[in-house]
Amino acid sequence: MRRRLLFCLLPTSWNTRACGYWLALALLLNQTILAQAQSFLHAAGPKIVNAANQEVLLNGVNLGGWHLQEGYIIKPGWGGVNGKQTQGTVKQTLYAAGMSDADVEAFYQSYRNNFITKADIDFLASKGFNCIRLPLHYDLFLTPAQRAVRNNVLHGTTTYASYVSSLSSWYTANQLFTDPANMEALRLIDNVLTWCAANNMYVVFDLHAAPGSQGTDVNIADALQPLDLWNQPVYQDITVRLWEKLAARYKNDARVAMYDLINEPNRVPSNQLIHDLSERLINAVRAQGDNHLLLLEGNGFGNDFNQLTKNTFTNQANLVYNSHRYSGTGYLMDNNVGSTDPNNVNSLRTIGNLTRFRTTWNVPIWVGETGENTDTWMHDAAVNLNSVSIGWCHWTYKRFDGGNNAALMHIPPPYIVDGPAGLPQVLTNILFANAVPNTALAALAPNQNSIVNYPDGGSYQGLTVAPLNRVVWLQGSNHKFVSSEGGYQAMTCSRAAYGAWEQFAVEASGSGKVALRNSVTNQYVSSENGTQAMTCTRSTAGATEQFDWIINPDGTISLRGSTGGYVSSENGTQAMSCSRTAVSASEKFLFGVVGSTALASGKAKAAPVGFYPNPVLNALTYEVPSGVKTHRLTVVDTTGREVLTQTCEATAGQHTVDISGLKSGLYVVRIAGASFHSEFNINKQ
């Protein structure tokens, strides 16, 4: 942004080393269980989706001012020291007031313990937020002894050059980020992961203050020397090593949504410098076997992505582009979804530019910071971004102030920089129970503003309800797709891609059960009572065409027939069945939503309409029922916008439509006449 104590109760004959071993093992097992219970997020084209391929809009809050204090958060209008309002100058102010190193470090330990607690995370979850972004300071990954050398620079007893030399020596000797028990940041991260998981919230790691400072805005990075991340190669080496260590530790942790590799590079002389370090960081994370989503930020406080587009990187999977949207004097910006910046298509500030960039490069967009404005502006930004499927994260949660401000909560005075006498009260005031809600809270809380952050009914663990009135594909554990086989033969799970026969409308079928109807033939999937191979030939949904839609802990789903048997893919080696008595890999399916089954209302009835091919290149051929003359064809994109409409006066039979002008992607095709209508999905290549 610009501007536990643990006790081990074991027999007395056990020594402390054994106690520590079993405690560490218990904590590790607990963390592993929590991580495995969640749904990993990944990129599917322009969307962020969970393990069930359901879209997730991360609507969250930044925890600014916790690991890293920016001066304006600490006291409104504070002048700082020599014009700098960094965390370092806050410490210098306390030193100047007579506090010792030990006193200052003890205060900061208590500050970190109190500023964010489980009560804060519980509260944010209760307001409908589904993630937090955690701004990190590299300093807290250093050991206390290493941090003391950095503090000596603030004291003036050690030179900046000497500190850089020490960092270089620690790096060469592999003494950086190798002592987890003495890395304060890891304690704080693991606490917040546990608290968030208990509330079905994701966590985004944000390297907010990078080694050496990523720009000239020294407050953001708590800089000792601006821009040195780019000027001194050792700082880049250290940053790479830090992300290697984080990836190795958290690569299997689904509670983590994304890694924001470098926060807000600003006034960097060349975008190529940002690109080259980003390339190293991406490759370093992937080399650890870590496939988490990676957030990229461009120059100019995160928004200029020239030379940083997806095609310029070696590892292009699971990249997300991060926009920081603020509006103020000199950089005014509206929240209209159609507003664009025609002079710089790779500047990600206006919403029109965001959606255009997303489509051009087929990548998800996330607004990692937005706020610092009026309630109306911030509310409009949140609602309008969600309306075009772009998630956002408010800056920030708490800020010191005597009254209302743009954060969600304000902390009443006294202020830290007012001197040692008020610090005990500061530590009391920063607790959740004593922070005061701002009007921004009501303007932004998702559950007070009808903001839907799981558009298809998903959740933290995956989908919690069946995607009724949606057209889906089903994919078995063999990575093949379930096919209706056009209703001509027994169903299989052996198709390498999904087309018309592999798409099914999910319909409510009484008592919480669902029926699956092929979206082309209008025939229903049948369990055949579990006595023979499954088919998709029934014209109505009776008992054998009804299934329980069951959510598995890993985000997959299983289907259980009316006789109690589970649908099996049979690993794609034979016809599908519904006779299995338990759920194993063959009875688990991923699914993806490809369209809506909503049809035009009125007297018209659904009628089968044959069409081919699918996927479609330039021309779509379809046949309408006999007796049909005038009919209307409409093509709708995934945002619900009509992109092609035409009326045909010809008689029933075969018709061909030129769709060469449409971009590649998924579309819904609707055909309607006086006495019928039909709807199907196509994949335009």
C-alpha positions in Angstrom: 0.0 0.0 0.0 1.3 3.4 -0.9 0.8 6.4 1.2 2.0 -19.9 22.3 2.9 -21.1 25.0 2.7 -25.0 24.7 2.9 -27.5 27.6 3.9 -31.1 27.2 2.4 -33.5 29.8 4.4 -36.7 29.7 5.7 -39.0 32.4 8.6 -37.5 34.4 10.9 -40.1 33.0 10.6 -38.6 29.6 13.3 -36.0 28.9 12.6 -32.6 27.3 14.1 -33.7 24.0 11.5 -36.5 23.7 8.8 -34.0 24.8 9.8 -31.6 22.0 10.0 -34.4 19.4 6.4 -35.7 20.1 5.1 -32.1 20.3 6.6 -31.2 17.0 5.3 -34.4 15.4 1.8 -33.7 16.8 1.8 -30.2 15.4 3.1 -31.4 12.0 0.4 -34.0 11.8 -2.3 -31.5 12.8 -1.1 -29.1 10.1 -1.0 -31.9 7.5 -4.5 -33.0 8.3 -5.8 -29.4 8.1 -4.0 -28.8 4.8 -5.4 -32.0 3.2 -8.9 -31.2 4.3 -9.0 -28.0 2.2 -9.5 -27.5 -1.5 -6.4 -26.3 -3.5 -7.0 -23.4 -5.8 -5.7 -23.4 -9.4 -6.1 -21.4 -12.6 -8.5 -22.6 -15.2 -8.1 -20.2 -18.1 -9.2 -16.8 -16.8 -10.8 -18.2 -13.6 -9.5 -19.1 -10.1 -11.2 -22.4 -9.3 -11.2 -25.0 -6.4 -10.5 -28.7 -6.7 -14.1 -29.2 -7.9 -13.4 -26.7 -10.7 -15.9 -24.3 -9.2 -15.1 -20.6 -9.5 -13.9 -18.8 -6.4 -13.8 -15.0 -6.1 -11.4 -14.2 -3.3 -13.0 -11.3 -1.4 -10.7 -10.5 1.5 -9.0 -8.0 3.8 -5.3 -7.1 4.1 -3.8 -7.3 7.5 -1.7 -4.2 7.1 0.2 -2.8 10.1 0.8 -6.2 11.7 4.1 -7.7 10.5 5.0 -4.4 9.0 4.1 -0.9 10.1 3.6 1.8 7.6 3.8 5.2 9.2 0.4 6.5 8.3 -1.2 3.4 9.9 0.5 4.2 13.2 -0.5 7.9 13.5 -2.4 10.2 11.1 -0.1 12.9 9.8 2.9 11.7 11.6 6.0 13.4 10.2 8.4 10.5 10.9 12.2 11.0 11.1 13.9 12.9 8.4 10.8 12.7 6.3 10.6 8.9 6.5 7.6 7.2 8.1 8.9 3.7 8.2 8.7 1.0 10.8 12.4 1.7 11.3 11.8 5.3 12.1 9.1 4.2 14.6 11.8 2.3 16.4 14.2 5.2 16.2 11.5 7.4 17.8 11.3 4.9 20.7 15.0 4.7 21.0 15.2 8.4 21.2 12.6 8.4 24.0 15.0 6.3 26.1 13.9 2.7 25.4 16.5 0.0 25.0 16.8 -2.6 22.3 15.3 -5.2 24.7 12.4 -2.9 25.6 11.6 -2.1 22.0 11.8 -5.8 20.9 9.6 -6.8 23.9 7.0 -4.2 22.9 7.0 -5.4 19.3 6.6 -9.0 20.5 3.5 -8.1 22.5 2.3 -5.9 19.6 2.4 -8.8 17.2 0.7 -11.1 19.7 -2.2 -8.6 20.2 -2.7 -6.9 16.9 -4.2 -9.9 15.1 -5.7 -12.8 17.1 -8.3 -15.5 16.4 -11.0 -13.1 17.4 -10.1 -10.8 14.5 -10.2 -13.7 12.0 -13.5 -15.0 13.4 -15.0 -11.5 13.0 -13.9 -11.1 9.4 -15.3 -14.5 8.5 -18.6 -13.6 10.2 -18.8 -10.6 7.7 -18.5 -12.9 4.7 -14.9 -12.4 3.7 -13.3 -15.6 2.5 -9.6 -14.8 2.5 -7.0 -12.6 4.1 -3.8 -11.2 2.5 -0.9 -11.3 4.9 1.7 -8.6 4.3 5.1 -10.0 5.3 8.4 -8.4 6.3 11.5 -10.3 5.3 13.0 -9.0 8.6 10.8 -11.4 10.6 12.3 -14.4 8.7 15.7 -13.5 10.2 16.7 -14.9 13.6 16.7 -12.5 16.6 20.5 -12.2 16.3 20.3 -11.3 12.6 17.5 -8.8 13.2 19.7 -7.1 15.9 22.3 -6.3 13.3 19.6 -4.5 11.2 18.5 -2.6 14.3 22.0 -1.5 14.8 21.8 0.3 11.5 18.8 2.2 12.9 20.9 3.0 16.0 23.8 4.3 14.0 26.2 1.8 15.5 26.5 -0.3 12.4 26.7 1.0 8.8 24.3 0.0 6.1 27.2 -1.4 4.1 28.2 -3.6 7.0 24.7 -5.0 7.3 24.7 -5.8 3.6 28.0 -7.5 4.1 26.6 -9.6 6.9 23.6 -10.6 4.8 26.0 -11.7 2.1 28.0 -13.8 4.5 24.9 -15.4 6.0 23.7 -16.2 2.5 27.0 -17.7 1.4 27.2 -19.8 4.6 23.6 -20.9 4.2 22.6 -19.3 7.5 19.5 -17.5 6.2 16.0 -18.9 6.8 17.4 -22.2 8.1 16.2 -22.0 11.8 12.4 -22.3 11.8 12.2 -22.3 15.6 13.7 -18.8 15.6 11.8 -17.3 12.7 9.1 -15.1 14.1 7.2 -14.9 10.8 6.6 -18.6 10.7 5.0 -18.6 14.1 2.6 -15.8 13.0 1.9 -17.4 9.6 1.1 -20.8 11.1 -1.2 -19.2 13.7 -3.2 -17.3 11.0 -3.4 -20.4 8.8 -5.0 -22.3 11.7 -7.4 -19.5 12.5 -8.4 -19.0 8.9 -8.9 -22.7 8.2 -11.3 -22.9 11.2 -13.3 -20.2 9.4 -13.1 -21.6 5.9 -10.9 -18.7 4.7 -7.9 -18.7 2.5 -4.6 -17.0 3.1 -2.4 -15.1 0.6 1.3 -14.7 1.4 2.4 -11.2 0.4 6.1 -10.3 0.5 5.3 -6.8 1.3 8.7 -5.6 2.5 11.3 -7.3 0.2 15.0 -7.6 1.0 16.7 -4.4 -0.1 13.4 -2.5 -0.9 11.5 -2.9 -4.1 11.0 0.8 -4.8 11.6 4.3 -3.8 8.6 4.4 -1.5 10.5 3.6 1.6 7.5 3.3 3.9 6.1 0.2 2.0 9.3 -1.8 2.3 10.6 -0.4 5.6 13.6 0.5 3.5 17.1 1.3 4.8 18.1 2.2 1.2 15.5 2.6 -1.6 15.6 0.4 -4.7 18.5 -1.8 -3.5 16.6 -5.0 -4.4 17.4 -4.0 -8.0 20.8 -2.5 -7.4 22.5 -5.2 -5.3 22.3 -8.8 -6.7 22.6 -10.3 -3.3 19.2 -9.0 -2.3 17.7 -10.8 -5.3 19.5 -14.0 -4.3 18.2 -13.7 -0.8 14.6 -13.1 -2.1 14.8 -16.3 -4.2 16.1 -18.3 -1.3 13.3 -17.0 0.9 10.6 -18.1 -1.5 12.4 -21.5 -1.9 12.1 -22.0 1.8 8.5 -20.9 1.9 7.6 -23.2 -1.0 9.3 -26.2 0.5 7.4 -25.6 3.8 4.0 -24.9 2.4 3.8 -26.6 -1.0 1.2 -29.2 0.3 -0.8 -26.6 2.2 -4.1 -25.9 0.6 -5.0 -23.3 3.2 -2.7 -21.0 1.2 -4.4 -19.6 -1.8 -1.5 -17.8 -3.5 2.0 -16.4 -3.2 2.3 -12.7 -4.0 6.0 -12.8 -4.9 6.9 -9.1 -4.7 4.6 -6.4 -3.5 4.3 -3.1 -5.4 7.6 -2.6 -7.3 7.7 1.1 -7.8 9.8 3.4 -9.9 12.0 0.5 -11.0 14.2 1.8 -13.8 13.2 -1.1 -16.2 10.4 -3.5 -16.3 12.9 -6.1 -17.6 14.5 -6.1 -14.1 11.1 -7.0 -12.6 10.6 -9.7 -15.3 14.0 -11.3 -14.7 13.5 -11.6 -11.0 10.0 -12.8 -11.4 11.2 -15.5 -13.8 13.7 -16.6 -11.1 11.1 -16.6 -8.4 8.5 -18.6 -10.4 11.1 -21.2 -11.4 12.4 -21.4 -7.8 8.9 -22.1 -6.4 8.2 -24.7 -9.1 11.5 -26.4 -8.5 10.3 -27.2 -5.0 7.3 -29.1 -6.5 5.0 -26.3 -5.4 2.0 -25.6 -7.8 0.3 -22.8 -5.8 -1.1 -19.8 -7.7 1.6 -17.2 -8.1 0.6 -13.5 -8.0 2.6 -11.2 -10.3 2.8 -7.4 -9.7 4.1 -4.9 -12.3 5.9 -1.6 -12.0 4.2 1.6 -10.8 2.9 0.1 -7.5 1.9 -3.1 -9.2 0.0 -2.1 -12.3 2.3 -1.7 -15.3 2.7 -5.1 -17.0 4.6 -4.2 -20.1 7.3 -6.9 -20.7 5.6 -9.0 -18.0 2.8 -10.7 -19.9 2.2 -14.4 -19.6 4.0 -15.4 -22.8 7.3 -13.9 -21.5 7.7 -16.5 -18.7 8.9 -20.1 -19.0 6.5 -21.6 -16.4 3.1 -20.2 -17.4 0.8 -22.4 -15.3 -1.1 -21.0 -12.4 -0.1 -17.4 -12.8 -2.4 -14.7 -11.6 -2.1 -11.0 -12.4 -2.4 -8.6 -9.5 -3.9 -5.1 -9.7 -3.8 -2.5 -7.0 -6.7 -0.1 -7.6 -6.6 3.3 -5.8 -8.1 6.6 -6.8 -6.8 9.9 -5.6 -5.7 13.4 -6.6 -3.6 13.0 -9.8 -4.7 9.4 -10.5 -8.5 9.6 -10.4 -10.3 6.5 -11.5 -13.9 5.4 -11.8 -15.5 2.0 -11.2 -17.3 1.6 -14.4 -16.9 -1.9 -15.8 -16.4 -0.6 -19.3 -13.8 2.1 -18.5 -10.4 1.4 -20.3 -7.1 3.1 -20.7 -6.5 3.0 -24.5 -3.0 4.4 -24.1 -1.7 1.4 -22.1 -3.4 -1.9 -22.6 -1.1 -3.5 -20.1 -1.9 -1.1 -17.2 -4.2 -2.9 -14.9 -6.2 -0.2 -13.1 -9.5 0.4 -15.0 -11.9 -2.4 -14.9 -12.2 -2.5 -18.7 -8.4 -3.0 -18.9 -8.6 -5.8 -16.3 -11.2 -7.7 -18.3 -9.4 -7.0 -21.6 -6.1 -8.2 -20.3 -7.7 -11.3 -18.8 -9.2 -12.3 -22.1 -6.1 -11.5 -24.2 -3.8 -13.5 -22.0 -6.3 -16.1 -20.7 -5.2 -15.5 -17.1 -7.0 -14.7 -13.8 -7.0 -11.2 -12.4 -7.1 -10.4 -8.7 -7.2 -7.0 -7.1 -4.8 -7.5 -4.2 -5.3 -4.0 -2.8 -8.1 -1.5 -3.1 -9.6 1.0 -0.7 -8.5 4.3 0.9 -11.5 6.2 -0.4 -15.1 7.1 0.4 -17.5 4.3 1.4 -19.4 4.8 -1.8 -16.3 4.5 -4.0 -15.1 1.4 -2.2 -18.5 -0.2 -2.2 -18.9 0.4 -6.0 -15.4 -1.0 -6.6 -16.2 -4.2 -4.7 -19.6 -4.9 -6.3 -18.5 -4.0 -9.8 -15.4 -6.1 -9.7 -17.4 -9.1 -8.5 -19.9 -8.5 -11.3 -17.2 -9.3 -13.8 -15.7 -12.2 -11.8 -12.7 -10.4 -10.4 -12.0 -10.8 -6.7 -10.5 -8.1 -4.4 -8.9 -7.5 -1.1 -9.5 -4.4 1.0 -6.7 -2.3 2.3 -6.7 -2.4 5.3 -8.3 -4.0 8.4 -7.1 -1.8 11.3 -5.5 1.6 11.5 -4.8 4.0 14.4 -7.0 7.0 14.4 -9.1 9.1 16.7 -12.2 8.6 14.4 -13.6 7.1 11.3 -11.3 6.2 8.4 -11.1 4.0 5.3 -10.0 0.9 7.2 -12.6 -1.5 8.5 -11.7 -0.7 12.1 -9.9 2.1 13.9 -7.7 1.9 17.0 -8.1 4.9 19.3 -5.1 6.8 20.7 -2.6 6.9 22.3 -0.2 6.4 19.4 3.0 4.3 19.5 5.2 7.3 18.5 3.8 9.5 21.3 6.2 7.8 23.7 6.8 4.9 26.1 4.2 6.0 28.7 1.3 5.2 26.4 2.5 1.8 25.1 0.7 -0.4 27.7 -2.6 1.3 26.6 -1.6 0.8 23.0 -1.3 -3.0 23.6 -4.7 -3.0 25.1 -6.4 -0.8 22.4 -5.1 -3.0 19.5 -7.0 -6.0 20.8 -10.1 -6.9 18.8 -12.5 -6.1 21.6 -11.2 -2.5 21.8 -11.0 -1.7 18.1 -13.9 0.5 16.7 -15.8 -0.4 13.5 -15.6 2.2 10.7 -18.5 2.9 8.3 -16.4 1.2 5.6 -17.2 -2.2 7.2 -20.9 -2.0 6.4 -20.1 -0.7 2.9 -17.8 -3.7 2.1 -18.9 -6.8 4.1 -19.9 -9.4 1.5 -22.8 -10.8 3.5 -24.3 -7.3 3.9 -23.9 -6.4 0.2 -25.1 -9.5 -1.6 -21.6 -10.2 -2.8 -21.3 -13.8 -3.9 -17.7 -15.1 -3.7 -18.4 -18.7 -4.8 -20.6 -18.0 -7.9 -21.5 -21.7 -8.6 -22.3 -22.6 -5.0 -18.8 -23.6 -4.0 -17.0 -23.2 -0.7 -13.6 -23.4 0.9 -13.6 -27.2 0.7 -15.3 -27.4 -2.8 -18.9 -27.4 -3.7 -21.3 -27.8 -0.8 -24.5 -28.1 -2.9 -25.3 -29.6 -6.3 -24.9 -27.0 -9.1 -28.6 -27.1 -10.0 -29.7 -25.6 -13.3 -26.1 -25.8 -14.6 -24.6 -27.8 -17.4 -21.5 -29.7 -16.2 -18.9 -32.2 -17.4 -17.7 -35.0 -15.2 -14.1 -36.3 -15.1 -13.1 -39.5 -13.6 -9.9 -40.2 -11.6 -8.4 -41.6 -14.9 -8.6 -38.0 -16.2 -11.2 -39.1 -18.8 -14.7 -37.6 -19.3 -18.1 -39.3 -18.7 -20.0 -39.7 -21.9 -23.7 -40.3 -22.6 -22.7 -42.0 -25.8 -25.6 -40.1 -27.4 -28.0 -42.5 -25.7 -27.0 -45.2 -28.3 -25.1 -47.5 -26.0 -23.9 -47.9 -22.4 -22.2 -44.9 -20.8 -18.4 -44.8 -20.6 -15.7 -42.7 -18.9 -13.1 -42.8 -21.6 -13.4 -39.6 -23.6 -10.2 -37.5 -23.8 -12.2 -34.2 -24.1 -15.7 -33.1 -23.4 -18.2 -32.4 -26.3 -21.9 -32.4 -26.6 -22.3 -36.0 -25.3 -20.2 -35.3 -22.3 -22.3 -32.4 -21.0 -25.2 -32.9 -18.5 -27.8 -30.6 -17.0 -28.1 -31.0 -13.3 -31.8 -30.8 -12.2 -33.5 -31.1 -8.9 -35.4 -34.3 -8.6 -37.1 -34.3 -5.2 -35.9 -35.1 -1.7 -32.6 -33.4 -2.3 -31.7 -35.7 -5.1 -30.6 -34.7 -8.6 -31.2 -36.0 -12.1 -28.6 -35.7 -14.9 -30.0 -34.9 -18.4 -27.8 -34.8 -21.5 -28.0 -31.3 -22.7 -28.4 -32.3 -26.4 -30.6 -35.4 -26.4 -32.6 -34.4 -23.3 -32.4 -38.0 -22.1 -31.7 -38.9 -18.5 -28.8 -40.8 -17.0 -30.0 -44.1 -15.4 -28.4 -46.2 -12.7 -30.3 -49.2 -14.2 -30.8 -50.2 -10.6 -27.2 -51.2 -10.4 -27.9 -54.5 -12.2 -26.4 -53.6 -15.5 -24.4 -51.0 -17.3 -25.6 -47.4 -17.0 -27.4 -45.7 -19.9 -28.6 -42.3 -20.9 -31.8 -43.2 -22.7 -34.7 -42.4 -20.3 -37.1 -39.7 -21.3 -38.3 -39.0 -17.7 -36.6 -39.1 -14.4 -37.9 -41.9 -12.2 -36.3 -43.5 -9.2 -33.5 -45.1 -11.1 -32.6 -41.7 -12.6 -32.2 -40.0 -9.2 -28.9 -39.6 -7.5 -27.5 -38.2 -4.3 -24.8 -35.6 -5.0 -22.2 -36.2 -2.4 -19.3 -33.9 -1.6 -16.1 -35.6 -0.7 -13.5 -33.9 1.6 -11.0 -33.6 -1.2 -13.4 -31.5 -3.3 -14.5 -34.3 -5.7 -18.1 -35.5 -5.8 -19.7 -39.0 -5.8 -23.1 -40.0 -7.1 -25.2 -42.6 -5.2 -28.1 -44.3 -6.9 -31.5 -45.0 -5.4 -30.4 -48.6 -4.5 -27.4 -47.3 -2.5 -24.8 -48.2 -5.1 -22.2 -45.6 -6.2 -21.6 -44.6 -9.7 -18.2 -45.9 -10.9 -16.1 -44.8 -13.9 -14.7 -48.3 -14.1 -11.4 -46.6 -14.8 -12.6 -46.1 -18.4 -11.9 -49.7 -19.3 -15.5 -50.8 -19.5 -19.1 -49.5 -19.3 -20.0 -47.5 -16.3 -21.9 -49.1 -13.4 -23.8 -48.0 -10.3 -23.2 -51.0 -8.0 -20.2 -50.1 -5.9 -20.7 -50.3 -2.1 -18.0 -47.9 -1.1 -16.2 -44.8 -2.5 -12.7 -45.3 -3.9 -10.9 -43.4 -6.6 -13.1 -44.8 -9.4 -16.2 -43.5 -7.7 -14.8 -39.9 -7.4 -15.4 -37.3 -10.1 -14.3 -33.7 -10.7 -16.7 -31.5 -12.6 -16.8 -28.2 -14.3 -19.7 -25.8 -15.0 -19.9 -24.9 -18.7 -23.3 -23.1 -18.9 -26.8 -22.6 -17.6 -29.9 -24.7 -18.3 -32.2 -21.8 -17.9 -34.6 -21.8 -20.9 -37.0 -19.3 -22.2 -40.4 -19.3 -20.4 -43.7 -19.7 -22.1 -45.7 -22.5 -23.8 -42.8 -23.7 -25.8 -41.4 -27.1 -24.8 -37.8 -28.4 -24.9 -37.1 -30.4 -28.0 -34.0 -32.3 -29.2 -31.9 -30.4 -31.6 -29.0 -32.2 -33.3 -25.8 -30.2 -33.8 -22.2 -30.9 -34.9 -19.3 -30.7 -34.8 -18.2 -29.9 -31.2 -15.6 -28.4 -30.7 -16.5 -26.0 -33.5 -14.1 -24.2 -35.8 -15.9 -21.7 -38.0 -19.3 -23.1 -38.8 -22.0 -24.7 -36.6 -24.4 -27.1 -38.3 -27.7 -28.0 -36.6 -31.0 -29.7 -37.3 -34.4 -28.6 -36.0 -37.5 -30.8 -35.4 -39.9 -31.6 -38.2 -42.7 -29.1 -38.8 -40.6 -26.1 -37.6 -40.3 -23.1 -39.9 -39.4 -19.8 -38.4 -36.9 -20.1 -35.5 -34.4 -17.8 -33.8 -30.8 -18.7 -32.9 -28.9 -16.8 -30.2 -25.3 -17.3 -29.1 -24.4 -16.2 -25.5 -20.9 -15.9 -24.0 -19.9 -16.9 -20.5 -20.8 -13.5 -19.1 -24.3 -13.8 -20.4 -23.8 -11.3 -23.3 -25.5 -12.1 -26.6 -22.8 -12.2 -29.3 -24.8 -13.5 -32.2 -28.5 -13.5 -33.0 -30.3 -14.4 -36.2 -33.7 -15.4 -37.4 -34.2 -18.3 -39.9 -37.3 -18.5 -42.1 -36.3 -21.8 -43.7 -38.2 -25.1 -43.1 -37.1 -27.8 -40.7 -34.0 -29.6 -41.4 -30.3 -28.8 -41.5 -28.9 -25.3 -41.1 -25.4 -23.9 -41.0 -24.3 -20.8 -39.1 -21.0 -18.9 -39.7 -19.4 -18.3 -36.3 -15.9 -17.5 -37.6 -16.2 -14.1 -36.0 -16.4 -15.4 -32.5 -13.3 -15.7 -30.2 -12.3 -19.0 -29.0 -14.1 -20.2 -25.8 -17.3 -21.7 -24.4 -20.7 -20.4 -25.6 -24.4 -21.3 -25.0 -26.5 -21.7 -28.2 -30.2 -21.2 -27.9 -32.7 -22.2 -30.6 -36.4 -21.4 -30.2 -39.4 -21.5 -32.4 -43.2 -21.1 -31.9 -43.6 -24.5 -30.3 -40.2 -25.5 -29.1 -36.9 -24.3 -27.6 -33.5 -26.0 -27.0 -30.2 -25.0 -25.5 -26.7 -26.5 -25.8 -23.1 -25.6 -25.2 -20.3 -25.4 -27.8 -16.6 -25.0 -27.6 -15.4 -22.6 -30.2 -11.8 -23.3 -31.3 
